[in-house]
Amino acid sequence: MNRVSTAGQNTLLLVDVLKQQTRIFDTQKQVTSGYKSQDYQGIASDVVTLQGAKSVLSKTEQYLQTNTELRRVTELQNLSLQGVTDIATQLRTKLISSLNAGSGIGLRDEIDTMYNSVVNYLTVQDNGRYLFGGTRTDEAPINANTPAELEALGAGNADQAFENNQLRPQARVDDGLTLTYGVLASDTAGPLLQLLQDLMIFSTTNGAFSNPLSTAERDFIISKIPESGAAFDQANLVQAQHGIIMKRLEEVEDRHISDKNFLTNFIGDIEEVDVAAAVSRLQQDQVSLEASFRVFAQLNNLSLLNFL
């Protein structure tokens, strides 16, 4: 016959109680921390996958940080490029309107104002770095700060006003993808500065544009109309090319954001616990533990003397 051992039964119940207490303790830690385990031992089967995902996430976040920096820089560049393009348009419009009106009143003043605006646009800085100097970011890309200084370079030498080098900055924005985002002042406004200098020198040499315009003044302005169109075309081309870079950067950034969201959720599925499910398990384990305590107490009170 089988012998019923009170001590053995109590031991089995005690072991079961201890297991339930351990489960409750672990579940409480999950609910409190939000993680399935406090160390890799608790998710040993997923450790390699988890580390790989975290490595990719870290690289993705670094690319996003780079892209955020580049987006600010390229947006500042675009604002300046738009400004230079607008100046070229305004200059062409002013020359044509002066011809139509037959008057040069205020033309020289507007030319000087336009040049000052171009200088301001092309010497814009970000965190102390010039954005249109190529890789030469510590020095202004234009050395002629005033109309008089541009004139002093001599006829046909407007290109000497530029101090930028010919190396355009680049940045790696994704695996295997490096974008050249730098814009050069000389590429943007070379024809425009030459046209402005020609107008300044003619005005200084022949006196301010008169009212009405003389035949020589009319002929000179007419000869510069095509150059004003070329100045606009050049500035507009550079801006369009820069816009392509901005669009590509936006596409790469969107992809990195999508990858980051996916990886964050993927890592969360491995590491993080479903808090609602954990709370439910905790409640069930607590009920089971209370029942075990009651059974354990009842068994401790049983005795054969009650049946003798």
C-alpha positions in Angstrom: 0.0 0.0 0.0 1.0 3.6 -0.6 2.1 5.6 2.4 1.0 9.2 2.8 3.7 11.3 4.3 2.6 14.5 5.9 6.2 15.9 5.8 6.6 15.0 2.1 3.3 16.6 1.2 4.2 19.7 3.0 7.5 19.9 1.3 5.9 19.7 -2.2 3.4 22.4 -1.3 6.1 24.6 0.1 8.2 24.2 -3.1 5.1 25.2 -5.2 4.5 28.2 -3.0 8.1 29.3 -3.4 7.8 29.0 -7.2 4.7 31.1 -7.2 6.3 33.7 -5.1 9.3 33.8 -7.5 6.9 34.2 -10.5 5.1 37.0 -8.6 8.4 38.7 -7.8 9.5 38.5 -11.5 6.2 39.8 -12.8 6.2 42.7 -10.3 9.7 43.7 -11.7 8.3 43.5 -15.2 5.3 45.7 -14.4 7.6 48.2 -12.6 10.4 48.4 -15.2 8.4 47.7 -18.3 11.1 45.1 -19.4 10.8 41.4 -19.7 14.2 40.9 -18.0 16.7 43.0 -16.2 19.6 41.2 -17.9 20.2 39.2 -21.1 19.8 35.9 -19.3 16.0 36.3 -19.3 15.9 36.7 -23.1 18.9 34.5 -24.0 17.4 33.2 -27.2 17.0 36.7 -28.7 20.3 38.3 -27.5 22.1 38.1 -30.9 19.1 39.5 -32.8 18.6 42.2 -30.2 22.3 43.3 -30.3 22.2 43.4 -34.1 19.0 45.5 -34.1 20.5 47.9 -31.6 23.6 48.3 -33.7 21.6 49.2 -36.7 19.4 51.6 -34.7 22.5 53.4 -33.4 23.8 53.9 -36.9 20.4 55.1 -38.1 20.2 57.6 -35.3 23.7 58.9 -36.2 22.6 59.4 -39.8 19.4 61.2 -38.6 21.6 63.5 -36.5 23.7 64.3 -39.6 20.7 64.8 -41.7 19.1 67.2 -39.2 22.3 69.3 -39.3 22.4 69.2 -43.1 18.7 70.1 -43.4 19.3 73.3 -41.4 22.3 74.2 -43.5 20.7 73.5 -46.8 17.6 75.5 -45.8 19.8 78.5 -45.0 21.6 78.1 -48.3 18.3 77.9 -50.2 17.1 81.1 -48.6 20.2 82.9 -49.8 20.0 81.4 -53.2 16.4 82.5 -53.5 17.6 86.0 -52.5 20.3 86.1 -55.1 17.9 84.9 -57.8 15.4 87.5 -56.8 18.1 90.2 -57.1 18.9 89.1 -60.6 15.3 89.3 -61.5 14.9 92.7 -59.9 18.0 94.0 -61.8 16.7 92.8 -65.2 13.3 94.3 -64.4 14.9 97.6 -63.4 17.0 97.9 -66.5 14.0 97.3 -68.7 11.7 99.7 -66.8 14.4 102.4 -67.0 14.6 101.9 -70.8 10.8 102.1 -71.1 10.6 105.2 -68.9 13.6 106.7 -70.6 14.9 107.7 -67.2 17.9 106.7 -65.1 16.8 108.4 -61.9 17.7 106.3 -58.9 19.2 103.5 -61.0 22.7 103.8 -59.6 21.4 103.8 -56.0 19.4 100.6 -56.7 22.4 98.9 -58.2 24.4 99.6 -55.1 21.6 98.4 -52.9 21.3 95.2 -54.9 25.0 94.6 -54.6 24.9 95.0 -50.8 22.1 92.5 -50.7 24.0 90.0 -52.7 27.0 90.3 -50.4 24.7 89.8 -47.4 23.1 86.7 -48.9 26.4 85.1 -49.8 28.2 85.8 -46.6 25.6 84.1 -44.4 27.0 82.0 -41.6 25.8 79.0 -39.6 27.5 78.6 -36.2 30.3 80.8 -37.3 30.9 79.0 -40.6 30.4 80.6 -44.0 28.1 78.6 -46.2 29.2 79.7 -49.6 33.0 79.5 -49.3 33.4 75.8 -50.2 35.5 74.0 -47.6 36.9 77.4 -46.7 34.4 78.1 -43.9 36.5 80.5 -41.8 36.7 83.4 -44.3 34.0 85.3 -46.0 33.6 84.1 -49.6 33.4 87.8 -50.9 36.2 90.3 -50.1 34.6 93.3 -51.8 32.1 94.4 -49.1 31.0 97.6 -50.7 30.2 98.8 -54.3 33.3 101.0 -54.2 35.5 98.0 -53.4 34.0 96.0 -56.3 34.7 98.9 -58.7 38.2 99.2 -57.4 39.0 95.7 -58.7 38.9 97.1 -62.2 36.7 96.4 -65.2 36.3 92.8 -66.0 37.8 91.6 -62.7 34.7 91.0 -60.7 35.7 87.4 -60.2 38.5 88.6 -58.0 35.8 89.5 -55.4 35.4 85.8 -54.6 37.4 84.1 -51.9 35.8 80.7 -52.0 37.8 77.7 -53.0 36.4 75.1 -55.5 35.9 72.2 -53.0 32.3 71.8 -52.2 31.5 70.2 -48.8 30.1 66.6 -48.7 28.4 64.5 -46.1 27.7 60.8 -45.8 23.9 60.5 -45.2 23.4 56.8 -45.7 25.4 53.6 -46.3 27.0 54.1 -49.7 25.5 57.5 -50.2 27.5 60.8 -50.0 25.8 64.0 -50.8 27.6 67.1 -52.1 25.6 69.9 -50.4 28.1 72.8 -50.6 27.3 75.8 -52.8 30.0 78.2 -54.1 29.5 82.0 -54.1 31.4 82.2 -57.4 29.2 79.6 -59.1 26.1 81.4 -57.9 26.8 85.0 -58.5 29.7 85.2 -60.9 27.8 86.7 -63.9 25.7 88.8 -61.6 28.6 90.5 -59.9 30.3 91.2 -63.3 27.1 92.8 -64.5 26.8 95.0 -61.4 30.4 96.0 -61.7 30.0 97.0 -65.3 27.0 99.1 -64.5 28.8 100.8 -61.6 31.9 101.6 -63.6 29.8 103.0 -66.5 27.9 105.2 -64.0 31.0 106.4 -62.3 32.8 107.1 -65.6 30.0 108.8 -67.4 28.2 110.3 -64.4 25.0 109.0 -62.8 22.4 107.7 -65.3 20.5 110.8 -66.5 17.0 111.8 -67.0 16.2 111.4 -69.8 18.7 108.7 -70.7 21.3 109.7 -73.3 21.7 107.7 -76.4 25.0 106.2 -75.0 23.2 105.2 -71.8 20.3 103.6 -73.6 22.7 101.7 -75.9 24.7 100.5 -72.9 21.7 99.4 -70.9 20.3 97.6 -74.0 23.6 95.7 -74.3 23.3 94.6 -70.7 19.8 93.1 -70.9 21.0 89.7 -72.2 23.7 89.6 -69.5 21.0 90.2 -66.9 19.1 87.2 -68.2 22.3 85.1 -68.1 22.9 86.2 -64.5 19.4 85.1 -63.5 19.8 81.8 -65.4 23.0 81.0 -63.6 21.6 81.8 -60.1 18.4 79.9 -60.9 20.4 76.9 -62.2 22.4 76.7 -59.0 19.3 77.0 -56.9 17.6 74.2 -58.9 20.6 71.9 -58.5 20.6 72.6 -54.8 16.9 71.9 -54.6 17.6 68.4 -56.0 20.1 67.8 -53.2 17.5 69.0 -50.6 14.9 66.7 -52.0 17.3 63.7 -51.9 18.2 64.6 -48.4 14.5 64.7 -47.4 13.9 61.3 -49.0 16.9 59.8 -47.1 15.7 61.3 -43.9 12.2 59.9 -44.3 13.6 56.5 -44.9 15.8 56.7 -41.8 12.8 57.8 -39.7 10.8 54.9 -41.0 13.7 52.5 -40.2 14.1 54.0 -36.7 10.4 53.5 -35.9 10.5 49.9 -37.2 13.7 49.1 -35.2 12.4 50.8 -32.1 9.2 48.7 -32.2 11.2 45.5 -33.1 13.5 46.0 -30.1 10.6 46.8 -27.9 8.9 43.5 -28.9 12.0 41.7 -27.7 12.8 43.7 -24.5 9.6 45.2 -23.3 6.8 43.5 -21.6 3.0 43.8 -22.3 2.2 45.7 -19.1 -1.5 44.9 -19.3 -0.8 41.2 -19.7 1.8 41.3 -17.0 -0.7 42.9 -14.6 -3.2 40.2 -15.4 -0.7 37.4 -14.8 0.3 39.1 -11.5 -3.3 39.1 -10.3 -3.7 35.5 -11.3 -0.5 34.4 -9.6 -1.5 36.3 -6.4 -4.9 34.4 -6.3 -3.0 31.1 -6.8 -0.6 32.0 -4.1 -3.4 32.8 -1.6 -5.1 29.5 -2.5 -1.8 27.6 -1.9 -1.4 29.3 1.5 -4.9 28.2 2.5 -4.3 24.6 1.3 -0.9 24.5 3.1 -2.5 25.8 6.3 -5.3 23.2 6.1 -2.8 20.3 5.6 -0.8 21.5 8.6 -3.9 21.2 10.7 -4.8 17.6 9.6 -4.0 14.8 12.0 -4.9 11.0 12.1 -6.0 11.6 15.7 -9.1 13.3 14.3 -10.1 9.9 12.7 -9.2 7.6 15.6 
